[in-house]
C-alpha cells in the first residue's frame, strides 16, 4: 500500500525563482510533446511513444536555440513528455477528454523529481540540479527547508515514489509516495451506515450526528469577508479598464489589485482548509471505531446541483471528498 505524504516548502527568494523556472520547463516540455503528437496525427502517422519523443528532445538540445534546456534536470522534461503521452492514451481509450495545452496563468505549476536523486532529511530536501554550480556555497541552493519537522519518514530502506513539487498559488509543496504495510486489526465492531445530507453533513446508523459546518458563525463571517473583498477587486478592475486601438477592453493590473487577489486567494484557501479539516476529523473518528464495514448511499450529485436553491449548499458539503477520505482511511485500516 502506497501512502502519500505532502509537506509545505520554505524556499528563499533565489530558490523560489528557480522553482518557477523548473515548472516552466515542465510546462514547455508537455506542450512540445502535445504539439509533436498532434502534428504527427494530422500527417497520418501512428502514436509516438514517450521514448521516441525523448530522443527527439535530446537531438533538439544540441541546437543552440534550445541549449538552455541543459541547465535543468532531464528528469523534469522526461516525466512531462511521459505525462503528455499518458494524456493522449487516456483520450484514445475513452477515459478523458482531448488533452489541452498548459497555460502559464491557469494551469497548475508543478514538476517531477527523480526518486534516486532526491534526498530528504527531517528538516530539509535536496532538489536535483536546482543549481549547476559545484561550489560549496552554491550547492546550498539545492537544499530547501521543510515547514514540518519529521513529517516524511526517512531512512536507508525507505523508497520514495513519484516525488512532485507543486505550487498552489500561495506556497510550494512537496509530495512523495511511500510503500507501507497494511494494518490488520484482530477485532472489529459492528458495521455502520452513513447518510449524507444538507441539514446535517452526516447521520450515522449509531445515532451520531455531525452538524453542517457551513452554518457556523466562523464560516459565515469568512464568507462575508470574502464577498466584500471580491466586490472590491471587481471595482478595481473596472476602474483600470483600458480600450485598445482595435476596440478591445483590457485590464491593467496594479499593485493594489495584486494585493487584493492574494487576500481573496487566502480567504478561499482558509475556507477550503476549514471544510477539509472538519471532514478529516469526522472520517478519522468513524474509522477509529474499527467498523466491520461502512455503507454509504450513492448520491446523484450532478442531478442534485440542478436545484438552484440547494446547489450552493450541496457544493459546500463536499460529498465526494467525504467519500474519498472514508475509502482510503478504511483501506489503511
Backbone bond lengths (Angstrom), bond angles and torsions (degrees), N, CA, C in turn:
res aa  C-N    CA-C-N  psi(-1)  N-CA   C-N-CA  omega(-1)  CA-C   N-CA-C  phi
1 X - - - 1.464 - - 1.524 109.42 -
2 X 1.337 115.85 126.88 1.469 120.28 -179.76 1.525 109.14 -95.96
3 X 1.332 115.39 124.56 1.463 122.15 178.68 1.528 108.56 -108.86
4 X 1.336 116.49 131.70 1.468 121.07 -177.08 1.527 110.51 -96.63
5 X 1.333 114.85 135.30 1.464 122.24 176.23 1.525 108.24 -115.39
6 X 1.338 115.63 135.83 1.468 120.69 -178.90 1.528 109.10 -129.13
7 X 1.341 115.85 125.39 1.469 121.27 -177.23 1.524 109.42 -132.29
8 X 1.332 115.05 142.00 1.459 120.63 177.82 1.524 109.97 -77.23
9 X 1.335 116.07 140.98 1.466 121.91 178.01 1.527 110.01 -96.58
10 X 1.335 115.65 153.12 1.472 121.45 177.78 1.533 109.21 -121.62
11 X 1.337 117.78 71.59 1.481 119.73 -178.33 1.521 111.86 -77.82
12 X 1.346 115.72 152.19 1.469 119.37 172.00 1.534 108.39 -83.64
13 X 1.317 117.90 -177.54 1.471 121.39 -174.36 1.534 112.57 -61.17
14 X 1.342 116.83 -42.73 1.475 120.40 -179.83 1.526 110.86 -65.93
15 X 1.334 115.80 -42.34 1.459 120.05 179.48 1.520 111.58 -65.75
16 X 1.339 116.26 -38.69 1.466 120.74 178.60 1.525 110.83 -61.66
17 X 1.322 116.55 -41.86 1.472 121.09 178.02 1.528 110.50 -61.82
18 X 1.337 116.40 -43.37 1.468 121.37 179.85 1.524 111.56 -65.24
19 X 1.332 117.23 -37.51 1.464 121.46 179.60 1.529 110.75 -63.95
20 X 1.334 116.11 -41.64 1.469 120.07 177.69 1.534 110.71 -64.68
21 X 1.336 116.09 -37.64 1.471 120.41 177.71 1.528 110.95 -63.61
22 X 1.330 116.82 -44.04 1.477 121.58 179.44 1.532 110.81 -62.69
23 X 1.340 116.31 -40.78 1.464 120.60 177.77 1.534 110.57 -64.91
24 X 1.344 116.00 -35.91 1.466 120.67 177.35 1.521 111.97 -66.74
25 X 1.336 116.61 -37.86 1.471 121.66 177.39 1.532 110.27 -63.98
26 X 1.346 116.24 -42.80 1.473 121.07 178.96 1.528 110.82 -63.08
27 X 1.342 115.81 -41.33 1.469 120.22 179.12 1.536 111.07 -65.72
28 X 1.341 115.82 -41.58 1.471 120.14 178.97 1.528 110.81 -62.43
29 X 1.344 117.49 -44.16 1.469 121.91 -178.74 1.533 110.87 -65.35
30 X 1.320 116.85 -38.75 1.482 121.65 178.81 1.529 110.09 -63.88
31 X 1.342 116.16 -47.93 1.468 120.90 -179.92 1.534 111.56 -65.39
32 X 1.330 116.32 -37.48 1.475 120.86 178.42 1.527 110.26 -63.75
33 X 1.340 116.83 -42.68 1.467 121.53 179.42 1.527 110.88 -64.49
34 X 1.342 116.82 -40.53 1.477 120.76 178.14 1.525 110.97 -63.61
35 X 1.338 115.48 -42.52 1.465 120.52 179.56 1.532 110.99 -62.55
36 X 1.333 116.75 -41.68 1.468 121.48 178.40 1.527 110.95 -63.03
37 X 1.318 116.62 -42.20 1.468 121.50 179.80 1.526 111.62 -65.23
38 X 1.340 115.46 -43.30 1.472 120.17 -179.04 1.528 111.55 -66.19
39 X 1.341 116.67 -44.14 1.478 121.09 178.88 1.518 110.61 -62.83
40 X 1.317 116.00 -42.50 1.470 121.56 179.52 1.534 110.98 -64.19
41 X 1.331 116.22 -40.28 1.479 121.48 -179.03 1.532 110.98 -67.38
42 X 1.353 116.46 -40.88 1.474 120.88 179.06 1.525 112.14 -65.10
43 X 1.336 115.73 -32.75 1.467 120.64 179.21 1.537 112.99 -82.68
44 X 1.330 116.10 5.53 1.469 120.11 176.68 1.511 114.43 85.15
45 X 1.345 117.73 11.98 1.459 121.11 -179.77 1.521 112.50 -81.62
46 X 1.325 116.31 165.31 1.460 121.45 177.99 1.521 110.10 -83.19
47 X 1.327 114.63 170.19 1.464 121.02 -179.14 1.535 110.83 -61.49
48 X 1.336 116.22 130.32 1.468 121.52 179.87 1.526 109.41 -86.60
49 X 1.316 117.56 129.76 1.463 120.87 177.71 1.520 110.00 -76.01
50 X 1.340 116.59 161.13 1.467 119.46 -179.64 1.530 111.15 -65.26
51 X 1.349 118.38 -26.57 1.468 121.88 176.69 1.518 112.09 -65.50
52 X 1.347 116.07 -41.65 1.476 120.71 178.64 1.524 111.10 -65.62
53 X 1.334 115.72 -41.37 1.465 120.13 -179.41 1.528 111.59 -68.16
54 X 1.326 116.97 -35.49 1.464 120.23 178.13 1.531 110.93 -66.03
55 X 1.344 116.55 -36.34 1.470 120.21 176.82 1.522 110.72 -64.12
56 X 1.340 114.85 -40.62 1.475 119.74 178.28 1.529 110.52 -62.93
57 X 1.335 116.02 -41.37 1.466 120.09 -179.08 1.537 110.98 -67.24
58 X 1.321 117.31 -36.74 1.474 121.32 177.66 1.531 110.66 -61.88
59 X 1.339 115.86 -40.23 1.476 120.95 176.66 1.524 110.65 -66.87
60 X 1.347 115.18 -36.14 1.466 120.70 -178.44 1.525 111.09 -66.73
61 X 1.332 116.54 -32.91 1.465 121.51 -179.34 1.531 112.69 -65.55
62 X 1.337 116.31 -20.75 1.468 120.31 179.21 1.521 111.84 -73.72
63 X 1.341 116.18 -21.40 1.466 120.84 178.94 1.534 108.61 -77.03
64 X 1.305 116.17 141.77 1.474 122.02 -175.96 1.527 112.11 -60.54
65 X 1.315 116.22 -35.49 1.468 121.22 -178.22 1.533 112.26 -61.61
66 X 1.330 116.87 -32.65 1.467 121.89 -177.45 1.535 112.47 -110.12
67 X 1.319 117.38 18.20 1.472 121.59 -178.90 1.530 112.22 -66.96
68 X 1.335 116.88 -21.39 1.472 120.91 -179.80 1.527 112.14 -63.03
69 X 1.333 116.93 -21.04 1.475 120.67 179.69 1.532 111.95 -66.28
70 X 1.343 116.31 -23.74 1.468 120.64 -179.56 1.529 112.93 -70.53
71 X 1.347 117.18 -14.18 1.466 120.81 179.86 1.527 112.67 -79.41
72 X 1.344 116.00 -7.46 1.460 120.09 -176.88 1.535 109.89 -120.97
73 X 1.311 115.50 159.65 1.466 121.34 -178.17 1.527 110.68 -60.09
74 X 1.348 116.52 133.24 1.461 119.77 179.48 1.536 111.60 -70.08
75 X 1.357 117.35 -16.61 1.461 120.55 177.73 1.526 112.25 -69.13
76 X 1.335 116.73 -26.12 1.467 120.96 177.94 1.525 109.82 -65.83
77 X 1.352 116.24 -50.13 1.471 120.64 -179.24 1.525 111.31 -70.63
78 X 1.342 116.62 -36.65 1.469 121.05 -179.11 1.526 111.09 -60.51
79 X 1.343 116.79 -46.06 1.461 120.61 -178.36 1.526 111.51 -72.50
80 X 1.348 117.22 -34.72 1.469 120.79 178.76 1.531 110.49 -63.40
81 X 1.338 117.06 -40.65 1.465 121.95 176.68 1.531 110.45 -64.73
82 X 1.330 115.60 -41.46 1.466 121.03 178.45 1.536 110.48 -61.99
83 X 1.339 116.21 -41.85 1.473 121.13 178.58 1.525 111.72 -62.76
84 X 1.341 116.07 -39.21 1.472 120.87 178.73 1.534 110.52 -65.27
85 X 1.322 117.09 -40.61 1.474 121.67 178.80 1.528 111.30 -66.46
86 X 1.337 116.45 -38.51 1.473 120.88 177.18 1.528 110.28 -64.92
87 X 1.348 116.38 -39.35 1.471 120.96 178.43 1.527 110.88 -61.64
88 X 1.354 116.59 -40.27 1.464 120.99 177.49 1.529 111.04 -66.29
89 X 1.324 117.43 -43.03 1.468 121.13 179.43 1.522 111.17 -62.48
90 X 1.319 116.32 -41.38 1.470 120.93 178.89 1.526 111.69 -62.34
91 X 1.353 115.84 -35.76 1.469 120.06 177.99 1.531 111.01 -68.13
92 X 1.339 116.48 -48.26 1.473 120.29 -177.48 1.530 112.37 -66.90
93 X 1.339 117.15 -27.40 1.469 120.91 179.31 1.525 112.58 -93.53
94 X 1.346 116.31 6.89 1.465 121.48 172.17 1.519 115.35 78.95
95 X 1.323 118.11 18.04 1.466 120.99 -178.83 1.527 113.10 -94.62
96 X 1.322 117.01 -16.00 1.471 120.17 -177.53 1.526 110.06 -152.96
97 X 1.336 114.34 170.29 1.466 120.40 177.51 1.532 110.15 -78.11
98 X 1.343 115.37 171.93 1.465 120.09 179.95 1.524 109.44 -62.53
99 X 1.344 118.13 130.14 1.481 120.48 -175.79 1.528 112.57 -63.34
100 X 1.332 115.37 141.14 1.463 122.16 -179.98 1.524 110.50 -106.80
101 X 1.309 115.13 156.86 1.465 120.35 175.46 1.527 109.60 -70.37
102 X 1.322 116.19 144.00 1.456 120.95 -179.06 1.522 110.39 -79.98
103 X 1.334 115.62 136.07 1.465 122.10 -179.34 1.530 109.70 -99.44
104 X 1.316 116.14 146.24 1.467 121.11 179.67 1.530 110.88 -67.37
105 X 1.337 116.82 -34.07 1.461 121.00 -175.81 1.528 112.26 -88.63
106 X 1.336 116.88 -41.61 1.471 119.54 -170.31 1.522 114.42 -95.19
107 X 1.312 117.41 -32.92 1.467 119.91 -175.10 1.536 111.80 -74.22
108 X 1.325 114.31 151.76 1.464 120.69 178.16 1.526 108.86 -71.97
109 X 1.318 116.10 128.48 1.465 120.65 -177.99 1.523 109.44 -85.55
110 X 1.328 115.62 120.80 1.466 120.15 -179.60 1.522 109.94 -157.47
111 X 1.333 116.44 162.45 1.462 121.62 174.18 1.526 109.35 -155.33
112 X 1.326 115.58 164.79 1.469 123.72 -173.10 1.526 110.84 -100.72
113 X 1.327 115.18 151.26 1.458 121.79 174.32 1.525 109.83 -122.66
114 X 1.317 117.48 142.61 1.461 121.07 179.97 1.530 110.45 -69.01
115 X 1.327 116.57 137.49 1.472 121.35 -177.41 1.526 112.39 -64.17
116 X 1.333 117.23 -31.75 1.471 121.32 -178.80 1.526 112.86 -82.62
117 X 1.342 116.69 -26.33 1.467 120.31 -175.02 1.538 112.74 -89.53
118 X 1.327 116.95 -28.59 1.470 119.78 -177.47 1.535 109.82 -73.24
119 X 1.335 116.19 135.25 1.465 121.67 179.01 1.529 108.09 -123.09
120 X 1.342 116.04 125.63 1.472 121.41 -177.19 1.526 109.39 -120.75
121 X 1.332 115.29 129.20 1.466 121.15 172.50 1.537 107.26 -113.56
122 X 1.326 117.00 -172.98 1.464 120.27 -178.69 1.530 111.95 -68.53
123 X 1.318 117.23 -27.68 1.473 120.46 -175.90 1.527 114.17 -120.92
124 X 1.355 117.38 -16.04 1.466 120.41 -173.94 1.528 111.79 -132.31
125 X 1.337 115.38 161.72 1.460 122.22 171.83 1.526 108.02 -136.16
126 X 1.342 115.70 137.49 1.463 120.34 178.96 1.521 108.92 -101.99
127 X 1.332 116.30 119.66 1.464 123.15 179.81 1.524 108.83 -91.93
128 X 1.317 116.92 134.75 1.465 121.83 -177.68 1.526 112.32 -68.84
129 X 1.312 116.15 127.79 1.468 125.07 171.91 1.532 113.52 54.03
130 X 1.336 115.37 38.66 1.462 118.56 173.94 1.521 108.86 -69.04
131 X 1.345 114.90 -32.91 1.460 120.83 169.36 1.528 108.12 -133.59
132 X 1.315 116.63 142.82 1.469 121.30 -176.21 1.528 112.80 -90.66
133 X 1.333 116.99 -8.35 1.462 120.83 -177.95 1.530 111.15 -69.23
134 X 1.350 117.39 143.43 1.466 122.42 179.35 1.526 112.40 -98.35
135 X 1.328 116.45 1.52 1.461 120.26 178.63 1.530 109.97 -70.82
136 X 1.315 116.62 145.94 1.462 121.11 -174.94 1.527 111.73 -61.82
137 X 1.340 116.35 -44.68 1.460 119.00 -178.32 1.526 111.94 -67.32
138 X 1.340 117.76 -28.41 1.464 121.36 178.55 1.534 111.24 -78.97
139 X 1.335 116.87 -29.31 1.451 120.79 -179.39 1.527 112.21 -66.43
140 X 1.332 116.56 -19.96 1.466 120.17 177.26 1.528 111.55 -60.05
141 X 1.323 116.37 -26.44 1.459 121.32 -178.97 1.530 111.56 -63.84
142 X 1.330 116.87 -27.12 1.469 120.91 -179.75 1.524 112.37 -73.93
143 X 1.328 117.83 -22.26 1.464 121.65 -180.00 1.524 109.77 -91.44
144 X 1.347 115.40 128.02 1.460 121.08 -175.72 1.530 110.47 -124.73
145 X 1.322 116.51 141.72 1.463 121.04 -178.63 1.530 111.37 -74.51
146 X 1.342 115.23 144.59 1.466 121.90 173.07 1.530 108.16 -99.77
147 X 1.332 116.12 142.92 1.467 120.25 -177.54 1.524 112.08 -71.77
148 X 1.357 117.71 -26.69 1.467 121.87 179.91 1.531 109.90 -117.89
149 X 1.313 116.37 134.05 1.466 121.56 -179.73 1.534 110.29 -85.30
150 X 1.325 115.99 128.05 1.463 120.97 176.32 1.511 115.32 69.80
151 X 1.324 117.07 19.48 1.488 120.54 -178.89 1.523 110.99 -70.98
152 X 1.341 117.03 -42.30 1.471 121.76 179.68 1.525 108.95 -94.82
153 X 1.333 118.55 128.92 1.475 120.35 177.84 1.528 111.41 -61.99
154 X 1.312 116.43 137.06 1.468 121.60 179.49 1.530 109.68 -123.80
155 X 1.328 115.89 154.14 1.459 120.99 179.89 1.513 110.96 158.93
156 X 1.299 116.82 164.00 1.470 121.87 -177.69 1.535 112.15 -68.29
157 X 1.334 116.42 -34.63 1.470 120.14 -175.79 1.527 113.62 -85.64
158 X 1.331 116.56 -7.65 1.471 119.94 -178.03 1.520 110.24 -83.70
159 X 1.331 115.38 129.26 1.463 121.48 177.61 1.526 109.28 -112.66
160 X 1.345 114.99 130.39 1.466 120.61 -179.87 1.525 109.85 -93.66
161 X 1.340 115.96 144.44 1.464 120.16 177.41 1.528 110.09 -125.49
162 X 1.325 114.72 139.31 1.476 123.76 176.70 1.537 114.11 49.72
163 X 1.354 119.09 57.50 1.476 119.69 176.20 1.530 110.20 -69.71
164 X 1.301 115.76 127.50 1.473 121.95 179.61 1.517 109.61 -129.67
165 X 1.336 115.47 143.66 1.461 121.93 175.52 1.523 107.28 -117.19
166 X 1.340 116.55 121.69 1.465 121.54 -173.86 1.529 110.96 -127.39
167 X 1.334 114.39 155.49 1.467 121.89 177.13 1.525 108.10 -118.52
168 X 1.334 116.63 125.89 1.470 120.39 -175.64 1.529 113.40 -101.36
169 X 1.329 116.78 13.04 1.466 120.28 -178.70 1.517 112.62 104.29
170 X 1.338 116.33 -24.42 1.466 121.52 178.47 1.527 112.28 -123.57
171 X 1.331 116.06 -45.06 1.468 120.74 -173.88 1.527 111.24 -132.27
172 X 1.345 113.83 159.33 1.462 121.50 173.25 1.525 108.59 -95.04
173 X 1.353 116.02 141.75 1.460 121.69 -176.99 1.528 110.12 -129.99
174 X 1.324 114.79 147.63 1.467 121.94 173.49 1.524 108.23 -113.47
175 X 1.339 117.30 128.25 1.463 121.08 176.59 1.530 109.38 -126.59
176 X 1.336 115.71 133.08 1.468 121.78 178.57 1.524 109.28 -137.03
177 X 1.334 115.68 150.89 1.458 121.38 175.22 1.521 110.24 -104.09
178 X 1.336 116.35 140.54 1.470 121.85 179.89 1.527 108.82 -131.32
179 X 1.318 115.80 131.79 1.472 121.47 177.99 1.532 109.46 -72.44
180 X 1.338 115.28 123.14 1.468 120.77 179.56 1.526 110.67 -130.91
181 X 1.317 115.35 155.20 1.469 120.30 179.88 1.522 110.13 -76.71
182 X 1.345 115.96 145.89 1.460 121.07 178.06 1.532 110.26 -74.99
183 X 1.341 114.97 144.52 1.466 120.56 177.46 1.529 108.08 -88.48
184 X 1.320 117.09 125.89 1.464 121.20 177.28 1.524 108.75 -117.31
185 X 1.327 115.90 113.82 1.463 121.41 -179.07 1.532 110.82 -81.73
186 X 1.331 115.89 149.22 1.471 120.95 178.88 1.530 111.38 -79.98
187 X 1.337 115.15 -38.09 1.463 119.49 -177.33 1.523 110.51 -123.86
188 X 1.323 116.39 145.43 1.457 122.33 177.09 1.524 109.76 -127.66
189 X 1.332 115.66 151.69 1.469 120.29 174.97 1.526 108.42 -89.50
190 X 1.303 116.70 -178.28 1.468 120.80 179.46 1.532 110.52 -64.80
191 X 1.337 114.92 153.30 1.462 119.52 178.77 1.520 111.43 -68.17
192 X 1.328 115.75 158.21 1.476 120.06 -179.90 1.525 110.96 -126.06
193 X 1.322 115.41 154.63 1.464 122.33 174.28 1.513 109.30 -116.34
194 X 1.334 117.36 139.42 1.468 121.57 -178.04 1.522 109.52 -121.98
195 X 1.332 115.66 130.18 1.467 121.92 177.91 1.526 107.95 -113.40
196 X 1.320 116.89 118.93 1.471 121.43 179.76 1.525 109.62 -92.54
197 X 1.324 116.13 146.24 1.462 119.78 -179.22 1.511 112.34 -158.10
198 X 1.340 115.63 -174.27 1.468 122.03 -177.82 1.522 110.86 -96.29
199 X 1.331 116.79 -41.82 1.476 120.75 179.92 1.525 109.83 -63.36
200 X 1.340 116.46 -51.89 1.467 123.23 171.70 1.514 107.04 -118.83
201 X 1.330 117.38 140.72 1.466 119.56 -179.31 1.518 111.35 -61.28
202 X 1.340 116.85 -45.79 1.471 120.85 -178.16 1.524 110.51 -146.72
203 X 1.335 115.27 136.45 1.465 122.48 173.13 1.527 106.21 -120.10
204 X 1.349 115.73 121.04 1.467 121.58 -176.00 1.529 109.27 -95.87
205 X 1.320 115.84 150.68 1.472 121.32 -178.82 1.524 112.78 -61.95
206 X 1.344 117.34 -18.55 1.468 121.29 178.23 1.529 111.53 -76.73
207 X 1.355 116.89 -7.77 1.459 121.68 -179.03 1.517 113.17 102.15
208 X 1.317 116.26 -4.86 1.468 121.79 -179.33 1.522 110.34 -75.59
209 X 1.322 117.00 136.81 1.468 122.65 179.91 1.531 109.69 -122.70
210 X 1.321 115.07 140.13 1.467 121.38 177.18 1.527 108.47 -118.56
211 X 1.317 115.44 121.36 1.477 121.24 -173.34 1.521 112.01 -68.89
212 X 1.324 113.95 162.95 1.467 121.84 174.80 1.523 107.74 -81.37
213 X 1.340 116.34 111.08 1.474 120.84 -176.13 1.531 112.09 -68.14
214 X 1.325 117.42 -20.84 1.467 120.73 -179.56 1.524 112.45 -70.16
215 X 1.338 117.11 -12.62 1.463 121.29 177.54 1.528 111.49 -91.60
216 X 1.331 117.31 -4.72 1.468 120.68 -179.27 1.528 110.88 -73.67
217 X 1.330 116.02 155.35 1.477 121.61 -177.74 1.531 111.66 -64.23
218 X 1.308 116.20 -35.73 1.460 121.22 -178.39 1.530 111.15 -60.83
219 X 1.331 116.48 -48.45 1.471 121.32 -179.15 1.527 110.71 -68.93
220 X 1.329 116.73 -39.60 1.476 120.60 179.93 1.529 111.27 -62.21
221 X 1.342 116.06 -40.55 1.478 120.01 178.81 1.526 111.13 -65.33
222 X 1.340 116.34 -41.70 1.469 120.67 179.20 1.524 111.13 -64.95
223 X 1.334 117.33 -40.70 1.474 121.50 178.19 1.529 111.11 -64.51
224 X 1.326 116.01 -39.69 1.467 121.18 178.91 1.528 110.56 -64.03
225 X 1.337 115.70 -44.11 1.471 121.23 178.93 1.530 110.49 -64.39
226 X 1.329 117.04 -39.99 1.460 121.45 -179.81 1.533 111.26 -65.06
227 X 1.327 116.90 -40.15 1.471 121.14 177.80 1.524 110.66 -62.32
228 X 1.322 115.20 -42.08 1.468 120.44 -179.90 1.522 110.70 -63.13
229 X 1.325 117.24 -42.52 1.466 121.77 178.40 1.525 111.71 -65.46
230 X 1.330 117.11 -39.39 1.465 121.29 179.69 1.521 111.85 -65.84
231 X 1.343 116.36 -39.18 1.470 120.45 176.58 1.524 110.69 -64.23
232 X 1.339 115.20 -42.95 1.469 120.73 179.25 1.527 110.35 -62.17
233 X 1.327 116.46 -40.53 1.466 121.79 -179.58 1.528 111.41 -66.29
234 X 1.327 117.02 -43.48 1.473 120.22 -179.79 1.534 111.66 -64.92
235 X 1.355 116.60 -34.49 1.474 120.56 177.27 1.525 110.90 -67.27
236 X 1.342 115.59 -38.72 1.474 120.07 177.91 1.528 110.75 -62.92
237 X 1.324 115.72 -40.14 1.468 119.88 178.52 1.530 111.21 -64.11
238 X 1.324 115.93 -41.45 1.472 120.35 179.78 1.524 111.74 -64.17
239 X 1.339 116.12 -37.91 1.474 120.44 179.07 1.527 112.13 -67.84
240 X 1.350 116.03 -29.24 1.472 120.14 -177.58 1.524 112.76 -101.26
241 X 1.330 115.96 22.13 1.469 120.57 178.92 1.521 109.66 -75.33
242 X 1.331 115.32 133.58 1.465 120.89 -179.46 1.522 109.71 -126.89
243 X 1.316 115.30 145.99 1.470 120.35 176.88 1.518 110.24 -104.22
244 X 1.323 115.85 132.35 1.468 120.98 179.39 1.529 109.64 -86.01
245 X 1.326 115.88 175.21 1.478 120.55 179.69 1.530 111.37 -63.22
246 X 1.314 116.87 -30.49 1.464 120.77 179.71 1.516 113.38 -79.28
247 X 1.337 117.39 -3.99 1.460 121.15 179.50 1.521 113.89 93.04
248 X 1.335 117.62 0.98 1.468 121.38 179.56 1.524 110.46 -80.78
249 X 1.326 115.04 147.08 1.465 120.66 178.94 1.529 109.72 -92.89
250 X 1.310 115.82 130.79 1.465 121.31 176.24 1.519 109.63 -128.41
251 X 1.328 115.08 151.74 1.459 120.23 -177.99 1.529 109.46 -110.85
252 X 1.318 114.29 132.65 1.467 120.36 179.30 1.519 108.31 -92.98
253 X 1.314 116.78 119.67 1.465 120.91 -177.00 1.524 109.66 -88.42
254 X 1.332 116.34 108.53 1.467 121.83 -179.97 1.531 110.11 -88.91
255 X 1.327 116.17 174.92 1.466 121.22 178.93 1.524 111.48 -64.73
256 X 1.347 116.20 -37.06 1.470 120.51 178.83 1.528 111.22 -66.04
257 X 1.322 116.91 -35.90 1.465 121.00 177.87 1.531 109.66 -66.43
258 X 1.323 116.22 -41.91 1.473 120.61 178.68 1.527 111.15 -62.27
259 X 1.352 116.13 -40.71 1.469 120.51 177.90 1.521 110.96 -62.69
260 X 1.336 116.25 -43.51 1.465 120.74 179.39 1.527 111.86 -65.35
261 X 1.342 116.41 -38.07 1.467 120.79 178.99 1.539 111.00 -62.18
262 X 1.335 116.04 -38.97 1.475 120.14 177.92 1.525 110.62 -66.35
263 X 1.361 116.66 -39.75 1.465 120.55 178.39 1.528 111.51 -64.93
264 X 1.342 116.50 -39.72 1.473 121.08 177.58 1.525 110.13 -64.86
265 X 1.332 115.73 -43.15 1.469 120.81 179.43 1.526 111.07 -62.80
266 X 1.340 116.04 -41.09 1.463 120.44 178.35 1.529 111.37 -65.56
267 X 1.332 115.93 -38.14 1.466 120.50 178.30 1.516 112.18 -64.33
268 X 1.323 115.98 -43.63 1.474 120.80 177.89 1.527 110.63 -63.92
269 X 1.343 115.97 -42.99 1.465 120.45 179.64 1.523 111.39 -63.45
270 X 1.333 115.84 -38.88 1.475 120.25 179.34 1.526 110.66 -61.98
271 X 1.328 117.08 -46.13 1.467 121.54 179.26 1.529 111.19 -62.61
272 X 1.317 115.23 -43.85 1.471 120.70 179.95 1.529 110.58 -61.25
273 X 1.337 116.53 -44.97 1.463 120.95 -178.52 1.532 111.95 -64.55
274 X 1.338 116.87 -38.65 1.469 121.17 179.02 1.530 110.32 -63.15
275 X 1.343 116.17 -45.23 1.475 120.49 -179.31 1.526 111.73 -66.44
276 X 1.329 115.92 -43.85 1.471 119.51 -179.48 1.532 111.17 -66.65
277 X 1.334 116.46 -39.98 1.459 120.68 179.44 1.525 111.09 -62.93
278 X 1.331 116.56 -40.26 1.473 122.23 178.87 1.532 110.61 -62.28
279 X 1.333 116.03 -43.29 1.468 120.47 178.89 1.530 110.22 -66.69
280 X 1.339 117.26 -38.62 1.472 121.21 177.04 1.532 110.89 -59.73
281 X 1.336 116.51 -42.94 1.466 121.01 -179.76 1.530 111.35 -63.27
282 X 1.351 115.98 -42.48 1.470 120.60 -178.71 1.528 110.91 -66.95
283 X 1.342 116.12 -51.73 1.472 120.40 -176.95 1.532 111.38 -62.88
284 X 1.349 116.88 -38.43 1.470 120.55 179.12 1.528 110.67 -64.64
285 X 1.349 116.82 -41.45 1.473 120.28 -179.97 1.525 111.80 -66.88
286 X 1.341 117.56 -33.61 1.472 121.41 179.47 1.529 111.15 -72.61
287 X 1.334 116.67 -43.11 1.471 120.62 -178.33 1.527 111.12 -72.12
288 X 1.348 116.60 -28.45 1.456 121.36 -179.06 1.533 112.62 -63.16
289 X 1.344 116.31 -23.79 1.476 120.21 178.97 1.526 112.54 -76.85
290 X 1.363 117.45 -3.46 1.473 124.92 178.19 1.538 112.88 55.91
291 X 1.342 117.72 57.26 1.469 118.57 178.32 1.532 111.02 -70.60
292 X 1.349 116.43 148.47 1.467 120.90 -179.72 1.521 110.74 -65.49
293 X 1.331 117.43 -31.70 1.469 122.36 176.81 1.531 108.59 -158.29
294 X 1.304 115.81 160.30 1.475 122.32 177.90 1.521 107.98 -126.83
295 X 1.333 116.51 127.12 1.474 121.74 180.00 1.516 109.10 -114.02
296 X 1.324 115.53 130.32 1.466 121.01 177.04 1.521 109.37 -133.01
297 X 1.329 115.60 147.63 1.465 119.30 178.41 1.527 109.73 -76.43
298 X 1.326 116.35 149.47 1.476 120.58 177.30 1.527 108.15 -93.49
299 X 1.312 115.98 104.31 1.474 121.94 -175.91 1.524 111.38 -84.95
300 X 1.317 116.04 140.58 1.476 121.98 173.89 1.532 107.39 -88.28
301 X 1.319 116.11 77.04 1.469 121.28 -173.75 1.525 112.12 -62.95
302 X 1.339 117.22 -40.43 1.475 120.63 -179.66 1.527 110.82 -62.05
303 X 1.337 116.60 -35.45 1.467 120.43 177.30 1.517 111.43 -72.59
304 X 1.335 116.84 -36.97 1.467 122.00 179.62 1.523 111.96 -66.80
305 X 1.343 115.85 -30.96 1.472 120.03 -178.56 1.523 113.09 -69.54
306 X 1.322 117.00 -13.79 1.470 120.77 178.13 1.528 111.70 -71.43
307 X 1.326 116.34 -18.75 1.465 121.05 175.78 1.533 108.24 -75.63
308 X 1.322 116.93 107.76 1.467 121.63 -173.91 1.525 113.30 -61.75
309 X 1.341 117.06 -32.33 1.464 120.66 -176.94 1.530 112.20 -74.17
310 X 1.334 116.39 -29.73 1.456 120.14 -175.18 1.532 114.24 -108.50
311 X 1.338 117.26 -7.06 1.473 120.68 -172.90 1.529 112.78 -57.19
312 X 1.359 116.98 -43.24 1.471 120.93 -178.99 1.534 110.73 -65.39
313 X 1.328 116.33 -43.57 1.471 120.95 -179.82 1.525 111.39 -64.12
314 X 1.330 116.80 -37.90 1.473 121.61 -179.54 1.529 110.00 -68.17
315 X 1.339 116.44 -42.22 1.471 120.89 178.95 1.527 111.40 -61.23
316 X 1.340 115.79 -41.03 1.470 120.53 -177.13 1.529 112.87 -70.46
317 X 1.331 117.71 -21.20 1.458 121.23 -178.10 1.541 113.15 -75.24
318 X 1.324 117.04 -20.87 1.471 122.49 176.39 1.540 112.44 54.06
319 X 1.348 115.86 57.68 1.466 121.18 -179.34 1.535 112.15 -61.31
320 X 1.329 115.47 -41.10 1.468 119.66 -178.27 1.528 110.66 -64.05
321 X 1.331 116.93 -41.05 1.470 121.48 178.95 1.524 110.33 -63.86
322 X 1.335 117.08 -39.34 1.469 121.66 178.24 1.531 109.89 -61.14
323 X 1.328 115.92 -46.68 1.471 120.81 -179.53 1.537 110.72 -64.58
324 X 1.341 116.78 -42.28 1.463 122.18 -179.21 1.532 110.97 -60.21
325 X 1.347 115.47 -45.24 1.465 120.13 -178.61 1.527 111.56 -66.88
326 X 1.322 116.95 -40.85 1.471 120.51 178.12 1.530 110.20 -61.99
327 X 1.329 116.48 -41.98 1.478 121.33 -177.49 1.526 111.61 -61.92
328 X 1.342 117.53 -50.81 1.469 118.57 -174.99 1.523 111.83 -75.51
329 X 1.329 117.85 -29.05 1.472 119.83 178.72 1.537 110.52 -73.14
330 X 1.330 116.33 -33.47 1.471 120.15 174.55 1.523 110.00 -67.50
331 X 1.339 116.04 -38.86 1.482 120.47 179.00 1.526 110.91 -65.30
332 X 1.335 117.97 -36.66 1.460 122.08 177.14 1.531 112.06 -63.55
333 X 1.350 114.71 -35.39 1.461 120.07 -175.06 1.532 113.58 -106.31
